[in-house]
Amino acid sequence: MRKIALLLLPGLIYAQDFISLLKLADHNLLLQAKSQEIIAKDALYRSAKSKNYPTLDAKLTAVYLKDTPTMNFNLPFPGMPPKIEVGKKANYTGEVGISYPLFTGFAISGMIEKAQLDKEKAQLEQKDLKRKLYLQIASLYSALYSLNHAISANKEAVNATEASLKKARGFYKAGLLAPSELANIKAQKFAIQAALQKFISQKKSALQILSYLTGKPIDKIDKLPSLTLPKSAQLTDQALHERADILTLQKLLQMDETDIKLAKSNRYPTLALIGALKLQGDSLKLNGDGFTNPNKSYVGAAVEWKFFDGFETKHKLDAAKAKKLGRILYLRDYQNRVKTTLQSEIDTLFALQLQYKAKQAQLEAQESYYKLTRGRFANHLASADELSRAIAARAGAKAEFEQIKAEIFKQKCTILLETSLEEFQKAVKG
């Protein structure tokens, strides 16, 4: 039983690098739901295209009259019957008809175009959903990387504090250390342990969210991948031409244009060809009723043109034009917002890179100070308070250094995803 459990364990717990997590996220339930929506929109598009084809209908009707159809005569001749039968009580009609719309005022072409645009919009929405999902994963991955190193730094600090506490107890027993200094080291140890527990709790929460997004139980993550950004000058232009959310808005603008075409279509006449193979009779044989010919087949054309509809078309057209104008203004504002946000993210990355150098120098300084203080404490040249602060400062510097690395990684992911999904995927694959 134990062997079976060991064999199953690798399949139950996942330790993944960043690229593997993105691949797992491609099977996210929300993305799958969007795929089904795209299938539905494609079916509706094909349904709209069917309006361009002729329709073929078969119909059989049976009518039973209460009285036999007769014709009344009022003639002066004697012996002439006042009524003559002109039909039967039972009437059956069988018809196979065909109808083909030659021109519908561009209504059918407009509906087909709108259905196609709606399908393409759903595809772009799925793409943008994936972009946002990747952004969440990048944020969680960088947070977990930072938390891992914060936990590691604090564990190291706890061990260093325990070693210092052991030595401090020896000094205290020998009368070389005041009780307050010993208590200070103990308090510092508890403070570090409390911070450690908080980081462990935050890591557990982040792993749970990551597991939810990927659909797999994620136990731990790997190192930060290296990302290279293209020149910042081309990022904004690229975002305006490639981002799925902007393309979605442009698609909606095209749909607004088709709404205008559809509204205008009511102003045009419609033309359709019609024809039918039609037989009638007083039985299901449809061979006539003895009064009229059984074959009622026909071919023809139907033209319809609305001259006045109570200004309905005008109001629909006004509404469609206003909707399009509103969409244009919204799109312009959205594009300006994207440009502003992207430039702000680039500026933030530049600031983080400067902070990286500062944190690196700070870590080197704290490492040197800790070693110096530890040696001085061993030789009774530094107080317990100084040593405690040196241990805490080194742990904090280590955690902050790794945190700034994680923030730079997250910021690069944000800039790439604010540019386009394709640019991000290209950078991740290297």
C-alpha positions as CSV (number, residue, x, y, z in Angstrom):
1,M,0.0,0.0,0.0
2,R,2.9,2.3,0.8
3,K,4.5,1.7,-2.6
4,I,1.2,2.5,-4.3
5,A,1.0,5.8,-2.4
6,L,4.6,6.7,-3.3
7,L,3.9,5.9,-7.0
8,L,0.7,8.1,-7.0
9,L,2.3,11.0,-5.1
10,P,4.1,12.6,-8.1
11,G,0.8,12.7,-10.0
12,L,-0.9,14.4,-7.1
13,I,1.5,17.2,-6.2
14,Y,3.0,19.5,-8.8
15,A,6.2,21.6,-8.5
16,Q,6.1,23.7,-11.7
17,D,8.2,26.2,-13.4
18,F,6.6,29.3,-14.9
19,I,6.1,28.0,-18.4
20,S,4.6,24.8,-17.2
21,L,2.1,26.8,-15.1
22,L,1.1,28.8,-18.1
23,K,0.5,25.6,-20.1
24,L,-1.7,24.3,-17.3
25,A,-3.6,27.5,-17.2
26,D,-4.5,27.0,-20.9
27,H,-7.0,24.4,-19.6
28,N,-8.6,26.8,-17.1
29,L,-12.4,26.2,-16.8
30,L,-13.2,29.8,-17.8
31,L,-11.2,29.5,-21.0
32,Q,-13.0,26.2,-21.7
33,A,-16.3,27.9,-21.1
34,K,-15.3,30.6,-23.6
35,S,-14.4,27.9,-26.1
36,Q,-17.9,26.6,-25.9
37,E,-19.2,30.1,-26.5
38,I,-17.1,30.4,-29.6
39,I,-18.6,27.1,-30.9
40,A,-22.1,28.5,-30.3
41,K,-21.2,31.7,-32.1
42,D,-19.8,29.8,-35.0
43,A,-23.1,27.8,-35.2
44,L,-25.1,31.0,-35.2
45,Y,-22.8,32.4,-38.0
46,R,-23.5,29.3,-40.1
47,S,-27.2,29.6,-39.3
48,A,-27.1,33.2,-40.6
49,K,-25.4,32.1,-43.8
50,S,-28.2,29.6,-44.5
51,K,-30.5,32.6,-45.1
52,N,-28.7,33.0,-48.5
53,Y,-29.9,29.6,-49.7
54,P,-33.4,28.8,-51.1
55,T,-35.9,27.2,-48.7
56,L,-37.9,24.1,-49.6
57,D,-41.1,23.3,-47.7
58,A,-43.6,20.5,-47.9
59,K,-47.2,20.9,-46.7
60,L,-50.3,18.8,-46.6
61,T,-53.6,20.3,-45.6
62,A,-57.0,18.6,-45.1
63,V,-60.1,20.6,-44.8
64,Y,-63.6,19.2,-44.1
65,L,-66.5,21.6,-44.9
66,K,-69.7,21.5,-42.9
67,D,-71.8,21.9,-46.1
68,T,-71.1,20.9,-49.7
69,P,-70.1,23.9,-51.7
70,T,-73.0,24.9,-54.0
71,M,-73.9,27.8,-56.4
72,N,-77.4,29.3,-56.2
73,F,-79.3,30.1,-59.5
74,N,-82.4,32.2,-59.8
75,L,-83.6,31.3,-63.3
76,P,-87.1,31.6,-64.8
77,F,-87.0,28.2,-66.5
78,P,-89.1,25.5,-64.9
79,G,-87.3,22.3,-63.8
80,M,-84.0,23.9,-63.3
81,P,-82.5,23.1,-59.9
82,P,-82.0,26.2,-57.8
83,K,-78.6,24.9,-56.5
84,I,-75.7,23.2,-58.2
85,E,-72.7,21.5,-56.4
86,V,-69.4,23.1,-57.2
87,G,-67.1,21.3,-54.8
88,K,-66.7,18.5,-52.3
89,K,-66.9,18.6,-48.5
90,A,-63.5,17.0,-48.2
91,N,-60.5,19.0,-49.6
92,Y,-56.9,17.9,-49.6
93,T,-54.0,19.9,-50.8
94,G,-50.3,18.8,-51.1
95,E,-47.7,21.4,-51.8
96,V,-43.9,21.3,-52.2
97,G,-42.8,25.0,-52.4
98,I,-39.5,26.7,-52.9
99,S,-38.5,30.3,-52.1
100,Y,-35.3,32.1,-52.9
101,P,-34.5,35.7,-51.7
102,L,-32.9,37.5,-54.6
103,F,-32.6,40.8,-52.8
104,T,-33.4,41.8,-49.2
105,G,-32.1,45.3,-49.0
106,F,-28.7,44.0,-47.7
107,A,-30.5,42.6,-44.6
108,I,-29.2,39.0,-45.0
109,S,-25.7,40.1,-45.8
110,G,-25.7,42.4,-42.8
111,M,-26.9,39.6,-40.5
112,I,-24.2,37.3,-41.8
113,E,-21.5,39.9,-41.4
114,K,-22.7,40.7,-37.8
115,A,-22.7,37.0,-36.9
116,Q,-19.2,36.5,-38.2
117,L,-18.0,39.6,-36.3
118,D,-19.7,38.3,-33.1
119,K,-17.8,35.0,-33.4
120,E,-14.5,36.9,-34.0
121,K,-15.3,39.1,-31.0
122,A,-15.8,36.0,-28.8
123,Q,-12.4,34.6,-30.0
124,L,-10.7,37.9,-29.1
125,E,-12.5,37.9,-25.7
126,Q,-11.0,34.5,-25.0
127,K,-7.6,35.8,-26.0
128,D,-7.9,38.7,-23.6
129,L,-9.2,36.4,-20.9
130,K,-6.0,34.3,-21.3
131,R,-3.9,37.5,-21.1
132,K,-5.5,38.5,-17.8
133,L,-5.2,34.9,-16.5
134,Y,-1.4,34.9,-17.4
135,L,-1.1,38.3,-15.5
136,Q,-2.6,36.7,-12.4
137,I,-0.3,33.7,-12.6
138,A,2.7,36.0,-13.1
139,S,1.7,38.0,-10.0
140,L,1.2,34.9,-7.9
141,Y,4.5,33.4,-9.1
142,S,6.5,36.5,-8.3
143,A,4.8,36.7,-4.9
144,L,5.6,33.0,-4.1
145,Y,9.2,33.5,-5.2
146,S,9.4,36.5,-2.8
147,L,7.7,34.6,0.0
148,N,10.0,31.5,-0.4
149,H,13.0,33.7,0.1
150,A,11.4,35.6,2.9
151,I,10.7,32.3,4.6
152,S,14.2,31.1,4.0
153,A,15.7,34.3,5.3
154,N,13.6,34.2,8.4
155,K,14.4,30.6,9.1
156,E,18.0,31.4,8.9
157,A,17.4,34.4,11.2
158,V,15.7,32.1,13.7
159,N,18.6,29.7,13.6
160,A,21.1,32.5,14.1
161,T,19.0,34.0,16.9
162,E,18.9,30.6,18.7
163,A,22.7,30.2,18.4
164,S,23.1,33.7,19.8
165,L,20.6,33.0,22.5
166,K,22.5,29.9,23.5
167,K,25.7,31.9,23.8
168,A,23.9,34.7,25.6
169,R,22.7,32.2,28.2
170,G,26.2,31.2,28.8
171,F,27.3,34.8,29.3
172,Y,24.3,35.4,31.5
173,K,25.2,32.4,33.8
174,A,28.7,33.7,34.0
175,G,27.4,37.1,35.0
176,L,28.6,38.8,31.8
177,L,25.2,39.7,30.4
178,A,22.3,41.7,31.9
179,P,18.9,39.9,32.2
180,S,17.3,42.6,29.9
181,E,19.7,41.9,27.1
182,L,18.9,38.1,27.3
183,A,15.2,39.0,27.3
184,N,15.8,41.2,24.2
185,I,17.3,38.3,22.2
186,K,14.3,36.1,23.2
187,A,11.8,38.8,22.1
188,Q,13.6,39.1,18.8
189,K,13.4,35.4,18.3
190,F,9.6,35.4,18.9
191,A,9.2,38.4,16.5
192,I,11.1,36.6,13.8
193,Q,9.1,33.4,14.3
194,A,5.8,35.4,14.1
195,A,6.9,37.0,10.8
196,L,7.9,33.5,9.5
197,Q,4.5,32.1,10.3
198,K,2.8,35.0,8.5
199,F,4.9,34.4,5.4
200,I,4.1,30.6,5.5
201,S,0.4,31.4,5.7
202,Q,0.6,33.8,2.8
203,K,2.5,31.2,0.8
204,K,-0.2,28.6,1.5
205,S,-2.9,31.0,0.3
206,A,-1.0,32.0,-2.9
207,L,-0.5,28.3,-3.7
208,Q,-4.2,27.6,-3.3
209,I,-5.1,30.4,-5.7
210,L,-2.5,29.2,-8.2
211,S,-3.9,25.6,-7.9
212,Y,-7.4,27.0,-8.6
213,L,-6.2,28.9,-11.7
214,T,-4.3,26.0,-13.2
215,G,-6.7,23.2,-12.1
216,K,-3.8,21.2,-10.5
217,P,-2.5,21.0,-7.0
218,I,0.6,23.1,-7.0
219,D,3.0,22.4,-4.1
220,K,5.9,24.7,-5.0
221,I,7.4,26.8,-7.8
222,D,10.8,27.0,-9.5
223,K,13.1,29.9,-10.1
224,L,12.3,33.1,-11.9
225,P,12.7,32.9,-15.7
226,S,14.7,35.5,-17.5
227,L,12.7,37.9,-19.6
228,T,13.9,40.4,-22.2
229,L,11.8,43.4,-23.2
230,P,11.7,44.9,-26.7
231,K,12.5,48.6,-27.0
232,S,10.0,50.7,-25.1
233,A,9.4,53.0,-28.2
234,Q,7.7,50.2,-30.1
235,L,5.6,48.8,-27.2
236,T,2.9,51.4,-27.3
237,D,2.3,51.1,-31.0
238,Q,2.4,47.4,-30.7
239,A,-0.2,47.4,-27.9
240,L,-2.6,49.6,-30.0
241,H,-2.4,47.1,-32.9
242,E,-2.2,43.8,-31.2
243,R,-4.0,43.9,-27.8
244,A,-7.0,41.6,-27.8
245,D,-9.2,44.0,-25.7
246,I,-8.6,46.9,-28.2
247,L,-9.2,44.6,-31.1
248,T,-12.5,43.5,-29.4
249,L,-13.6,47.1,-29.2
250,Q,-12.8,47.6,-32.9
251,K,-14.8,44.5,-33.7
252,L,-17.7,45.9,-31.7
253,L,-17.3,49.1,-33.8
254,Q,-17.6,47.0,-37.0
255,M,-20.8,45.4,-35.5
256,D,-22.2,48.9,-34.9
257,E,-21.6,49.6,-38.6
258,T,-23.6,46.5,-39.6
259,D,-26.4,47.7,-37.3
260,I,-26.5,50.8,-39.4
261,K,-26.7,48.7,-42.6
262,L,-29.5,46.6,-41.1
263,A,-31.4,49.7,-40.2
264,K,-31.0,51.1,-43.7
265,S,-32.1,47.8,-45.3
266,N,-35.8,48.6,-44.4
267,R,-35.7,51.4,-46.9
268,Y,-35.1,49.1,-49.8
269,P,-37.5,46.8,-51.6
270,T,-37.3,43.0,-51.2
271,L,-37.5,40.6,-54.1
272,A,-38.0,36.8,-53.9
273,L,-38.6,34.0,-56.4
274,I,-41.3,31.6,-55.4
275,G,-42.6,28.4,-56.9
276,A,-44.5,25.2,-55.9
277,L,-45.6,21.8,-57.0
278,K,-49.2,21.9,-55.7
279,L,-51.9,19.2,-56.1
280,Q,-55.4,19.1,-54.7
281,G,-58.3,16.7,-54.6
282,D,-61.1,15.2,-52.5
283,S,-58.9,12.4,-51.3
284,L,-55.2,11.8,-50.4
285,K,-54.7,10.7,-54.0
286,L,-54.8,14.5,-54.8
287,N,-56.2,13.7,-58.3
288,G,-58.9,16.4,-58.3
289,D,-62.4,16.7,-57.0
290,G,-64.3,16.5,-60.3
291,F,-64.8,20.2,-60.4
292,T,-61.4,22.0,-60.8
293,N,-58.1,20.8,-62.2
294,P,-55.9,18.9,-59.6
295,N,-52.7,20.6,-60.6
296,K,-52.3,24.0,-59.0
297,S,-48.5,24.3,-59.4
298,Y,-47.1,27.8,-60.0
299,V,-43.9,29.9,-60.3
300,G,-43.7,33.6,-59.5
301,A,-42.0,36.5,-57.9
302,A,-42.8,38.6,-54.8
303,V,-41.8,42.2,-54.4
304,E,-42.4,44.2,-51.2
305,W,-41.5,47.8,-50.5
306,K,-42.5,49.7,-47.3
307,F,-43.1,53.3,-48.2
308,F,-44.0,54.4,-44.6
309,D,-43.4,52.7,-41.3
310,G,-44.2,55.4,-38.8
311,F,-40.6,56.6,-38.8
312,E,-39.5,53.3,-37.2
313,T,-36.5,52.9,-39.6
314,K,-35.4,56.5,-39.1
315,H,-35.4,56.1,-35.3
316,K,-33.5,52.8,-35.6
317,L,-30.9,54.4,-37.9
318,D,-30.5,57.4,-35.5
319,A,-29.9,55.0,-32.6
320,A,-27.4,52.9,-34.5
321,K,-25.4,56.0,-35.6
322,A,-25.4,57.3,-32.0
323,K,-24.2,54.0,-30.7
324,K,-21.4,53.9,-33.2
325,L,-20.3,57.4,-32.4
326,G,-20.3,56.6,-28.6
327,R,-18.2,53.5,-29.4
328,I,-15.7,55.6,-31.3
329,L,-15.3,58.0,-28.4
330,Y,-14.9,55.1,-25.9
331,L,-12.3,53.4,-28.1
332,R,-10.2,56.6,-28.3
333,D,-10.4,57.0,-24.6
334,Y,-9.5,53.4,-24.0
335,Q,-6.5,53.7,-26.3
336,N,-5.3,56.8,-24.5
337,R,-5.7,54.9,-21.2
338,V,-3.7,52.0,-22.5
339,K,-0.8,54.3,-23.7
340,T,-0.8,56.1,-20.3
341,T,-0.9,52.9,-18.3
342,L,1.8,51.2,-20.4
343,Q,4.2,54.2,-20.1
344,S,3.5,54.3,-16.3
345,E,4.4,50.6,-16.1
346,I,7.7,51.2,-18.0
347,D,8.6,54.0,-15.7
348,T,7.9,51.8,-12.7
349,L,10.2,49.1,-14.1
350,F,13.0,51.7,-14.4
351,A,12.5,52.7,-10.8
352,L,12.5,49.1,-9.7
353,Q,15.8,48.5,-11.5
354,L,17.4,51.4,-9.6
355,Q,16.0,49.9,-6.4
356,Y,17.6,46.6,-7.2
357,K,21.0,48.1,-7.2
358,A,20.3,49.8,-3.9
359,K,18.9,46.6,-2.3
360,Q,22.0,44.7,-3.5
361,A,24.3,47.2,-1.9
362,Q,22.2,47.1,1.3
363,L,22.3,43.3,1.4
364,E,26.1,43.4,1.1
365,A,26.3,46.0,3.9
366,Q,24.0,44.0,6.2
367,E,26.0,40.8,5.6
368,S,29.2,42.6,6.5
369,Y,27.6,44.3,9.5
370,Y,26.2,41.0,10.8
371,K,29.5,39.2,10.6
372,L,31.2,42.1,12.4
373,T,28.6,42.3,15.1
374,R,28.6,38.5,15.7
375,G,32.4,38.6,16.2
376,R,32.2,41.6,18.5
377,F,29.4,40.0,20.5
378,A,31.5,36.9,21.0
379,N,34.3,39.1,22.4
380,H,31.9,41.1,24.6
381,L,32.3,44.2,22.4
382,A,28.7,44.4,21.2
383,S,25.5,44.2,23.1
384,A,22.8,41.6,22.7
385,D,20.5,44.3,21.3
386,E,23.0,45.1,18.6
387,L,23.3,41.5,17.6
388,S,19.5,41.0,17.5
389,R,19.2,44.0,15.3
390,A,22.0,42.9,13.0
391,I,20.3,39.4,12.6
392,A,16.9,41.0,11.9
393,A,18.4,43.5,9.5
394,R,20.3,40.9,7.5
395,A,17.1,38.7,7.2
396,G,15.1,41.8,6.1
397,A,17.8,42.7,3.5
398,K,17.8,39.2,2.1
399,A,14.1,39.1,1.8
400,E,13.9,42.6,0.3
401,F,16.6,41.8,-2.3
402,E,14.7,38.7,-3.5
403,Q,11.5,40.7,-3.3
404,I,12.8,43.4,-5.7
405,K,13.9,40.7,-8.1
406,A,10.4,39.2,-8.0
407,E,8.8,42.6,-8.5
408,I,11.0,43.3,-11.5
409,F,9.9,39.9,-13.0
410,K,6.3,40.7,-12.3
411,Q,6.7,44.2,-13.8
412,K,8.3,42.8,-17.0
413,C,5.4,40.3,-17.3
414,T,2.9,43.2,-16.8
415,I,4.5,45.3,-19.5
416,L,4.6,42.4,-22.0
417,L,1.0,41.5,-21.3
418,E,-0.1,45.1,-21.5
419,T,1.5,45.1,-24.9
420,S,0.0,41.9,-26.2
421,L,-0.4,38.2,-25.5
422,E,1.8,37.3,-28.4
423,E,4.7,39.5,-27.2
424,F,4.5,37.9,-23.8
425,Q,4.5,34.4,-25.2
426,K,7.5,35.2,-27.4
427,A,9.5,36.6,-24.5
428,V,8.7,33.6,-22.2
429,K,9.8,31.1,-24.8
430,G,13.0,33.1,-25.3
